[in-house]
Amino acid sequence: MEHHGGRRGQAERDAVTAEIGYALCSAAFAAAVVFGAVAGPVPAFDLPPAFSVLLVRAGLVIAAVLFAVRVVSVLLRFQRSGQPSQPGRTRPDS
C-alpha cells in the first residue's frame, strides 16, 4: 500500500489490521486441516511408532510451511490490490 507523504488514515489502518487478521486466521485454519489430514491416522490406527513419529513430524513441517506461505500470499495480494491512499480521490500518477 502506498501513501503519499502523510500518515495513514484510520480507515487504512483498520483495513490493514483486518487483512492481517484474515491472513493469520485463514492460514491457521489451512495449517490445522493439513496437519489433521497428514497426522490424523496416528491416533486412529495402530501404527508402528517410527511411522507415527514420521507422520506427526511431516504434518508439523507441512503445516508450518503452508501457514507461512498463506500469510505472505494474502498480505502481498492485499498490498498489490491498489487500495487508494485517499478514498474518493484519484491518484496523482493516474
ZIDALIN-V735325 format. One record per residue. N is the residue number from 0. RES is the residue in three letters. PHI is phi as a letter, one per 20 degrees, with the letter a starting at -180 (none if undefined). OMEGA is omega as a letter, one per 40 degrees, with the letter a starting at -180 (* if undefined). BURIAL is # if it has 16 or more other C-alpha atoms within 10 Angstrom, else .. Layout:
# ZIDALIN-V735325
n=[N;N]
res=[RES;RES]
phi=[PHI;PHI]
omega=[OMEGA;OMEGA]
burial=[BURIAL;BURIAL]
This chain:
# ZIDALIN-V735325
n=[0;1;2;3;4;5;6;7;8;9;10;11;12;13;14;15;16;17;18;19;20;21;22;23;24;25;26;27;28;29;30;31;32;33;34;35;36;37;38;39;40;41;42;43;44;45;46;47;48;49;50;51;52;53;54;55;56;57;58;59;60;61;62;63;64;65;66;67;68;69;70;71;72;73;74;75;76;77;78;79;80;81;82;83;84;85;86;87;88;89;90;91;92;93]
res=[MET;GLU;HIS;HIS;GLY;GLY;ARG;ARG;GLY;GLN;ALA;GLU;ARG;ASP;ALA;VAL;THR;ALA;GLU;ILE;GLY;TYR;ALA;LEU;CYS;SER;ALA;ALA;PHE;ALA;ALA;ALA;VAL;VAL;PHE;GLY;ALA;VAL;ALA;GLY;PRO;VAL;PRO;ALA;PHE;ASP;LEU;PRO;PRO;ALA;PHE;SER;VAL;LEU;LEU;VAL;ARG;ALA;GLY;LEU;VAL;ILE;ALA;ALA;VAL;LEU;PHE;ALA;VAL;ARG;VAL;VAL;SER;VAL;LEU;LEU;ARG;PHE;GLN;ARG;SER;GLY;GLN;PRO;SER;GLN;PRO;GLY;ARG;THR;ARG;PRO;ASP;SER]
phi=[none;d;c;e;m;e;e;f;f;f;f;f;f;f;f;f;f;f;f;f;f;f;f;f;f;f;f;f;f;f;f;f;f;f;f;f;f;e;e;g;f;g;f;e;c;e;e;f;g;f;f;f;f;f;f;f;f;f;f;f;f;f;f;f;f;f;g;f;f;f;f;f;f;f;f;f;f;f;f;e;f;m;f;f;f;c;g;n;c;e;f;f;e;e]
omega=[a;i;a;i;a;i;i;i;a;a;i;i;i;i;i;i;i;a;i;i;i;a;a;a;a;i;i;i;a;i;i;i;a;i;i;i;a;a;a;i;a;i;a;a;i;a;i;a;a;i;i;i;i;i;a;i;i;i;i;a;a;i;i;i;i;i;a;a;a;a;a;a;i;a;i;i;i;a;a;a;i;i;a;i;i;a;i;i;i;i;i;a;a;*]
burial=[.;.;.;.;.;.;.;.;.;.;.;#;.;.;.;#;.;.;#;#;.;.;#;#;.;#;#;#;.;#;#;#;.;#;#;#;.;#;#;#;.;#;.;.;.;.;.;.;.;.;.;#;.;.;#;#;.;.;#;#;.;.;#;#;.;#;#;.;.;#;#;#;.;#;#;.;.;#;.;.;.;.;.;.;#;.;.;.;.;.;.;.;.;.]
